[in-house]
Amino acid sequence: MTESLKNLEKILHYNFKNQNLLKKSLIHKSFDNDLNNEKLEFLGDRVLGLIISKKLLELFPEEKEGIIDKKFANLVNKKTCSEIGKKINLKKFMFLGPSHNKLIRSEDKIMGDCLEAIIGGIFLDSNLKSVETFIFRFWNKYLKNSKTPLIDSKTLLQEHSLKIFKQLPQYYFYKKTGPHHSPIFKADVQIPNSKKFMGIGSSKKKAQQDAAKKLLRSLKII
C-alpha cells in the first residue's frame, strides 16, 4: 500500500483489512469508468442514512417525525458530506481523471460521494459497529448542532403571522430570469403591517425562503 493511503487511514482512524476496498472508494469514474466508487457510494449513502436516523431517534425520542426528518436531511446531505471531505482533504487522496473538471457535478459533490464510498467500504470491510464509530467521530459536531431546533424561515414566518394576525403570509411570484439550466427566481412576501420583501433563489421555493428570511430579520425575529 502506498504511503499516501497509509496517511489517509491515520486520518480516518480506520485500517482496512482489504486495501482494495479503500482504493476503490477513492476512484472517481473520470479515472476509471468501469472500476470506480459509484457502487460503494450507493451502499455508503444507505448505511449513513441508517446510522444517522437510528441515532436521531435515540437523541430525540419525543420529537415529531417532521422535525426529525429535517434534522436527518441536514446531517446526510451532500453539503455536510463535502464539508467533512474537505476537512480531511479527501481530494488529495482521490484518483481523478482530467475529465472530472468538465462534469456538471461540483467538486463538493465529488468529495461527498467519495466520503460515502469510504463509509460503504468500511461497512464491507468490517461491520456496522465500526462504521458507527467512524461516522460518530466525524459527524459528532453536526449531531450536537442538530439539538438546536431547525425551523425554516417560511415556517417561522407563518407561525408568527398566524399568531399575531391570524393570517398566512402572502407570497407573490415576481419573475424568472437566467438560462434554462441555471434559472434565477424572484418572489415577494408580505404580512399585515409590513412592506414587501423580495427573495432570490435557484427555485421558487428558495426565493420564497429568502424573502421570508428578510422579512423576519426586519422584525428582528432572527
C-alpha positions in Angstrom: 0.0 0.0 0.0 1.3 3.5 -0.8 2.4 5.9 1.8 -0.5 8.2 0.8 -3.1 5.6 1.6 -1.5 4.8 4.9 -1.7 8.5 5.8 -5.4 8.5 4.9 -6.0 5.6 7.2 -4.5 7.6 10.0 -6.8 10.4 9.3 -9.8 8.1 9.1 -8.8 6.3 12.3 -9.5 3.0 10.5 -7.2 0.4 9.0 -8.6 -1.5 6.1 -8.1 -5.3 6.1 -9.0 -5.3 2.4 -6.9 -2.5 0.9 -8.7 -2.8 -2.4 -11.9 -1.5 -0.8 -10.1 1.6 0.3 -8.5 2.2 -3.1 -11.8 1.6 -4.9 -13.6 4.0 -2.7 -11.2 6.8 -3.9 -11.6 6.1 -7.6 -13.8 8.5 -9.4 -15.5 7.4 -12.7 -13.4 10.1 -14.6 -10.4 8.0 -13.7 -11.9 4.6 -14.5 -15.4 4.3 -16.0 -15.7 0.6 -15.0 -13.8 0.2 -11.8 -14.8 3.2 -9.6 -16.5 4.1 -6.3 -20.1 4.5 -7.5 -21.4 1.3 -6.1 -19.6 1.8 -2.8 -21.1 5.3 -2.7 -24.6 3.9 -3.3 -24.1 1.5 -0.3 -22.4 4.1 1.9 -25.3 6.5 1.4 -27.8 3.9 2.7 -25.5 2.9 5.6 -25.0 6.6 6.6 -28.8 7.1 6.5 -29.5 4.1 8.7 -27.0 5.0 11.4 -27.9 8.7 11.5 -31.7 8.0 11.6 -31.2 5.5 14.4 -29.1 8.0 16.3 -31.6 10.8 15.9 -34.4 8.6 17.3 -32.2 7.9 20.3 -31.4 11.6 20.8 -34.9 12.9 20.3 -37.4 10.2 21.4 -40.2 12.8 21.9 -39.6 14.8 18.8 -42.1 14.9 15.9 -41.3 12.9 12.8 -41.3 16.1 10.7 -38.6 17.7 12.8 -36.5 14.5 12.9 -36.7 14.4 9.1 -35.4 17.9 8.8 -32.5 17.1 11.1 -31.8 14.0 9.2 -31.7 15.8 5.8 -29.2 18.3 7.2 -27.0 15.6 8.6 -26.8 13.4 5.5 -26.9 15.8 2.6 -24.0 16.4 0.2 -23.1 19.7 1.8 -22.4 18.1 5.1 -20.5 15.2 3.5 -18.4 17.5 1.4 -17.6 19.7 4.4 -16.2 16.6 6.2 -14.4 15.6 3.0 -12.7 19.0 2.8 -11.7 18.8 6.5 -9.9 15.5 5.9 -8.6 16.8 2.5 -10.1 13.9 0.6 -9.3 15.3 -2.8 -5.6 14.9 -2.1 -6.1 11.1 -2.0 -8.6 10.6 -4.8 -8.0 9.1 -8.2 -9.4 11.7 -10.6 -9.2 11.8 -14.4 -8.8 15.0 -16.4 -12.4 14.9 -17.5 -13.7 15.4 -13.9 -13.2 19.2 -14.3 -15.8 19.2 -17.2 -18.5 17.5 -15.2 -21.6 19.4 -14.2 -21.3 18.0 -10.7 -19.3 20.2 -8.5 -16.1 19.3 -6.7 -18.1 19.3 -3.4 -20.5 16.6 -4.8 -17.5 14.5 -5.9 -15.9 14.7 -2.4 -19.3 14.0 -0.7 -19.7 10.9 -2.9 -16.2 9.8 -2.1 -16.8 10.0 1.7 -20.0 7.9 1.3 -18.0 5.4 -0.7 -15.5 5.2 2.2 -18.4 4.5 4.5 -19.5 1.7 2.2 -16.0 0.3 2.1 -15.7 0.3 5.9 -19.0 -1.5 6.2 -17.9 -4.2 3.7 -14.5 -4.4 5.4 -15.8 -4.8 8.9 -19.3 -4.4 10.4 -21.9 -1.8 11.4 -20.3 -1.1 14.7 -17.1 0.0 13.1 -19.0 2.3 10.7 -20.9 3.8 13.6 -17.6 4.6 15.3 -16.3 6.2 12.1 -19.5 8.2 11.5 -19.8 9.5 15.1 -16.2 10.6 15.0 -16.7 12.9 12.0 -20.4 13.7 12.5 -20.2 14.5 16.2 -20.2 18.3 15.7 -23.1 18.1 13.4 -25.1 15.8 15.7 -24.5 18.3 18.6 -25.7 21.2 16.4 -28.8 19.2 15.5 -30.0 19.6 19.1 -30.9 23.1 18.2 -34.5 23.2 16.7 -34.4 23.5 12.9 -37.3 25.7 11.7 -37.1 27.1 8.2 -37.9 30.8 7.5 -41.2 30.1 5.8 -42.5 28.0 8.7 -41.3 30.6 11.3 -42.9 33.5 9.4 -46.1 31.5 9.0 -46.2 30.8 12.8 -45.6 34.5 13.6 -48.2 35.7 11.1 -50.9 33.3 12.4 -50.2 34.1 16.0 -50.3 37.9 15.6 -52.6 38.5 12.7 -54.5 35.2 12.3 -53.5 35.3 8.6 -51.0 33.4 6.4 -48.1 35.3 4.8 -48.9 36.3 1.2 -46.3 35.2 -1.4 -46.2 36.7 -4.9 -44.2 35.2 -7.7 -42.1 38.0 -9.2 -40.2 36.7 -12.2 -37.9 34.1 -13.5 -34.7 35.1 -15.4 -31.4 33.4 -16.5 -30.7 30.5 -18.7 -32.9 27.3 -18.6 -30.1 25.2 -17.0 -29.5 27.9 -14.3 -32.6 29.9 -13.6 -33.0 32.7 -11.1 -36.3 33.1 -9.4 -37.6 36.2 -7.6 -40.6 36.2 -5.2 -42.1 38.7 -2.8 -43.7 38.1 0.6 -45.8 40.3 2.9 -47.7 40.1 6.1 -50.2 42.6 7.6 -48.4 45.9 8.5 -45.2 45.0 6.7 -43.8 46.1 3.4 -43.0 43.6 0.7 -39.6 41.8 0.8 -38.1 40.3 -2.3 -36.2 37.0 -2.2 -33.9 35.4 -4.8 -33.1 31.8 -5.3 -32.5 29.0 -7.8 -36.1 27.8 -7.4 -39.4 29.4 -6.5 -39.2 27.7 -3.1 -35.7 29.0 -2.3 -36.8 32.5 -3.4 -39.7 32.4 -1.0 -37.4 31.2 1.8 -35.1 34.1 1.1 -37.9 36.6 1.1 -39.3 35.2 4.4 -35.9 35.4 6.0 -35.5 39.0 5.0 -38.9 39.9 6.5 -38.1 38.0 9.7 -34.9 39.9 10.0 -36.7 43.2 9.6 -38.9 42.2 12.5 -35.8 41.2 14.5 -37.2 37.7 14.9 -34.0 36.1 13.6 
